[in-house]
Amino acid sequence: MDFYLINNAFPAQVMVGAGALARLEWDREAGKVLIITDRGLLHTENIAKITRLFPKADIYGELSGEPTSAMVDAALEFSRRSRYDLVIGLGGGSALDTAKVVAALHGSRETVAEVFGKDLLGPRRTRMGLIPTTAGTGSEATPNSIVKDSADGVKKAVISKELIPDWVVLDAELTLSLPAAITASTGMDALCHCVESALSVHANPFSLAYSYHGIKLLSENIEAAVADGADLEVRGAMLLGSFLGGLALTIAGTTAVHALSYPLGKRGVPHGVANGMLLPWILEYNLPACAERLMALAPYLQSVKPLESAADIVDLTFEYVHTLPVPQTLDEVGIEAECLPELAAEAMKQERLLANNPRPLTAVDALALYRKLLAKKSTDG
Ligand SMILES: [Fe+2]
């Protein structure tokens, strides 16, 4: 019998449903409250909704793009000018990842660079609530915060159970205004979390339950969410699928898709875009090592064609990126062939993720995979 551990890394309370935020009762009596959000969300209805609940809260809205250690340290410095009882992260993955670190380090003097790694955080004394406004990172479900180190440009992780929030609100109404292209790329990130964790060497029956249901929700709804962003039911399914992806990766981890994605992120390619274009190629690479486990995904994947083999599943993921408004090639995101060896070398530094991959992957393999991303798949015409 397999040996595995089940951790209890799950947010203590989760509220799910369209309009859920207006019904929030947790921590309404909290003393001093800090809301951390993306700059693009300031002056939006989403911020108005949270400030109606916490009218005296301070708002830190200096975040734009994916978080760097300089950005997170600036947010931390802001937070330390006061003594907050509750930190709320509202926004995309950047706002949530920043809020998590701020809540955890608020009472200390450490910088984020000092806690890159696993289990380096002391006990968190500030309560934390997370409210995603995109369906993608699943950050609200994970003990991870991914931050680009401003010193060397490398994306690094802070991993600690202290980053698991006290509560989460999954309110699809907050995601209605997401543009189609961002819905597609963040949705592909969520799908990657579910698929990668399902194929990870650390998958177990519990992570698979999250992965499978997440795959079902995301694959059934991603096209509809892109086509009609105003459909609350579809948006709700995407948000729940993204949350399940976060839970699945917390147990099983992501794999080579995320490992090869990080060097692209370093060069400004949005996280979901990089993952989306890599997913089919990595699955094709992994296929010989995990055909049976790929095939196990078939009942959960939405497909007009019958999925009769693992190769059909790989083809289906190629179809997703062909159909959705996401870039398919490095050319489309401004990455040139000359830098591929550098990308491959950097990807190999993501040892934690590569160790989860079902098929070993060397720098030579990584280079060959990046080369494939230079042109669209030939069968595409
Ligand atoms: Fe991701």
Boltz pocket constraint, residues with backbone or C-beta under 6 A from the ligand:
constraints:
  - pocket:
      binder: B
      contacts: [[A, 136], [A, 137], [A, 189], [A, 193], [A, 258], [A, 271], [A, 275]]
      max_distance: 6.0
